[in-house]
Amino acid sequence: ATVETTSGNKITISVSRTRPTTSDATTTAIAVPATFEDHILSLPTMQRRLLKQFEFVPGGQRALKESLQQNRKVHIASDGSLDQHRELASFGWLLITNGNVLVRGSGPVDGVPDLLSSTRAELFGMGAGLELLHQFCYYYKITGCMSKVQGYVDNQAAIKRVNRMRRTTSKKRRVCHDLDIVTHIHTRLTGDLSTMKIGFRWVKAHQDDKKPYSELDLPGRMNV
């Protein structure tokens, strides 16, 4: 805009508009990861560590997407291990729908070495399976899923800590050694996954020690 004053003290304002150039009109778009695996790599540290190692079977992503969109039942088994001498812990998990394993995962258990325990390792396995579900639904924009998700864990203490956090009236709700991972699990259960019916069931570990694998039920086979 320009302002001009004439000899008669008359003020004239002229406004000129210029058409924006291509570079000015271009807005910065948020890059969407090309694959689900790329999406996982873009996550904050804790979520990325929970899903440090995972692998879908061929066609597994498509099958899981269809199962969640159609509200089918999902089974998740997790396990944890502790090496006290080396002060190291790890976890593993797998996810099944329609009797087929779709994805497996594993990873290290983070934390102060003196506070590592088999229960903490189990909690990381539980958290990893839920994190995979959460991130999968987010990436593929699956909302309002009402699938029943049954988790199988061979550590009763881990299940009790998660259930205690879910009870808002519990006096011990916010008091435990593994508050970080328990809180993370609780956040997932009460967040985008809250429309699903998620529960955890205790199963006896290594049932194949006394019974042939072919005679085990699904929970038993998932926790050998």
C-alpha positions in Angstrom: 0.0 0.0 0.0 1.2 3.6 -0.7 0.0 6.9 0.7 0.1 10.1 -1.3 -0.8 13.7 -0.2 -1.9 16.1 -2.9 -1.6 19.9 -2.8 -5.2 20.2 -1.5 -4.3 18.1 1.5 -6.3 15.3 0.0 -4.9 11.9 1.0 -5.0 9.1 -1.5 -4.3 5.5 -0.5 -3.7 3.0 -3.3 -3.4 -0.7 -2.6 -1.8 -3.2 -4.9 -1.9 -6.9 -4.5 0.7 -9.3 -5.9 -0.1 -12.9 -6.6 1.9 -15.2 -4.4 4.7 -17.2 -6.0 4.6 -20.9 -6.0 7.2 -21.1 -3.2 5.1 -18.7 -1.0 1.9 -20.7 -1.5 3.4 -24.0 -0.7 2.7 -25.2 2.8 4.9 -27.5 4.7 3.3 -30.9 4.9 4.0 -33.4 7.7 5.7 -36.4 6.2 3.9 -39.6 6.8 6.1 -42.6 7.2 6.0 -44.9 4.2 5.7 -48.1 6.2 4.6 -49.1 9.7 8.2 -50.0 10.5 9.3 -46.5 9.6 6.6 -45.1 11.8 8.0 -47.1 14.8 11.4 -45.7 14.1 10.0 -42.2 14.4 8.6 -42.8 17.9 10.0 -41.4 21.2 12.6 -43.5 22.9 10.5 -45.6 25.3 7.9 -46.7 22.7 10.7 -47.4 20.2 12.6 -49.5 22.8 9.5 -51.6 23.6 9.2 -52.4 19.9 13.0 -52.6 19.3 12.6 -56.0 17.5 9.4 -57.2 16.0 8.5 -59.1 12.8 5.2 -59.7 11.0 4.8 -63.0 9.2 4.1 -62.6 5.4 0.7 -61.0 5.1 0.6 -60.4 8.9 -0.1 -56.7 8.7 -3.0 -57.2 6.3 -4.5 -60.0 8.5 -4.2 -57.9 11.7 -5.7 -54.9 10.1 -8.7 -56.9 8.9 -9.1 -58.6 12.3 -9.2 -55.3 14.2 -11.5 -53.7 11.6 -13.9 -56.6 12.1 -13.5 -56.7 15.9 -12.1 -60.2 16.0 -10.5 -61.7 19.1 -6.8 -61.1 19.6 -4.4 -63.2 21.8 -1.2 -61.8 23.1 1.3 -64.0 25.1 4.4 -62.5 26.7 7.2 -63.7 28.8 10.2 -62.3 30.6 13.6 -63.5 31.8 16.2 -62.3 34.2 19.9 -63.1 34.4 20.9 -62.0 37.9 24.6 -62.7 37.4 24.9 -60.5 34.4 22.2 -58.1 35.7 20.3 -58.3 32.4 16.7 -58.9 31.6 14.8 -59.4 28.4 11.3 -60.1 27.2 9.4 -61.7 24.3 5.9 -61.7 23.0 3.7 -62.9 20.2 0.3 -62.0 18.8 -2.3 -64.4 17.4 -5.6 -64.0 15.6 -7.7 -66.8 14.1 -5.2 -69.3 15.5 -2.4 -67.9 13.4 0.7 -66.1 14.7 0.9 -62.7 13.0 3.8 -61.0 14.7 6.6 -61.8 17.2 8.7 -59.4 19.2 11.4 -59.2 21.8 13.7 -56.6 23.4 15.8 -55.6 26.4 14.4 -54.5 29.8 15.5 -51.0 30.7 16.1 -49.9 34.3 18.5 -49.7 37.2 20.3 -53.1 37.4 19.7 -53.4 41.1 15.9 -53.1 40.5 15.7 -55.5 37.6 13.4 -58.5 38.3 11.5 -61.2 36.5 8.3 -59.3 37.2 9.6 -56.1 35.5 10.7 -58.3 32.5 7.1 -59.7 32.3 5.7 -56.1 32.5 7.8 -55.0 29.6 6.5 -58.0 27.5 2.9 -57.0 28.4 3.6 -53.4 27.5 5.2 -54.3 24.2 2.2 -56.2 22.9 -0.1 -53.3 23.9 2.2 -50.8 22.3 2.2 -52.7 19.0 -1.6 -52.7 19.0 -1.8 -49.0 19.9 0.7 -47.9 17.2 -0.8 -50.2 14.6 -4.3 -48.7 15.1 -2.8 -45.2 15.0 -0.9 -45.8 11.8 -3.7 -47.5 10.0 -6.3 -45.1 11.5 -8.4 -47.9 13.1 -10.7 -46.2 15.6 -13.4 -47.6 17.9 -12.2 -51.1 17.7 -14.1 -53.4 20.0 -12.0 -56.5 19.7 -11.5 -58.7 22.8 -7.8 -58.9 23.6 -6.7 -61.7 25.9 -3.2 -61.5 27.3 -1.5 -64.6 28.7 1.2 -64.1 31.4 3.0 -66.6 33.6 3.7 -64.0 36.4 0.9 -63.3 38.8 2.7 -60.4 40.4 2.8 -58.5 37.0 -0.9 -59.0 36.5 -1.7 -57.8 40.0 0.4 -54.6 39.5 -1.4 -53.8 36.3 -4.9 -54.5 37.7 -4.0 -52.5 40.8 -3.3 -49.5 38.7 -6.6 -49.9 36.9 -8.5 -49.7 40.2 -8.6 -46.0 41.0 -9.6 -46.6 44.6 -6.5 -48.7 45.4 -4.2 -47.1 48.0 -1.2 -48.9 46.4 -2.1 -47.7 42.9 0.8 -45.4 42.6 3.3 -47.3 44.7 5.5 -49.9 43.1 9.1 -50.4 41.9 8.1 -50.6 38.3 5.9 -47.5 38.2 7.3 -46.3 34.8 6.2 -49.4 32.8 3.0 -50.0 34.8 2.0 -46.4 34.2 2.7 -46.8 30.5 0.6 -49.9 30.3 -2.2 -48.1 32.2 -2.0 -45.2 29.7 -2.4 -47.5 26.8 -5.3 -49.3 28.4 -7.2 -46.1 29.1 -6.3 -44.4 25.9 -7.0 -45.4 22.3 -7.3 -49.0 23.3 -10.0 -48.3 25.8 -12.8 -49.4 23.4 -11.3 -52.9 23.4 -12.0 -55.4 26.1 -8.5 -56.2 27.3 -7.7 -58.6 30.1 -4.7 -60.6 31.4 -4.9 -64.2 32.4 -2.3 -66.2 34.4 -1.0 -69.4 32.7 1.5 -71.9 34.0 4.8 -71.6 32.3 6.6 -74.3 30.3 3.7 -76.7 30.4 5.5 -78.7 27.6 7.9 -80.0 30.2 5.2 -82.5 31.4 2.8 -82.7 28.5 3.4 -83.0 24.7 3.1 -79.7 22.9 0.3 -81.1 20.7 -1.9 -81.7 23.8 -1.6 -78.1 25.1 -4.3 -75.6 24.8 -3.7 -72.2 23.1 -2.5 -70.4 26.2 -0.2 -73.3 27.0 1.3 -73.4 23.6 1.8 -69.6 23.6 3.8 -69.7 26.8 6.2 -72.6 26.2 
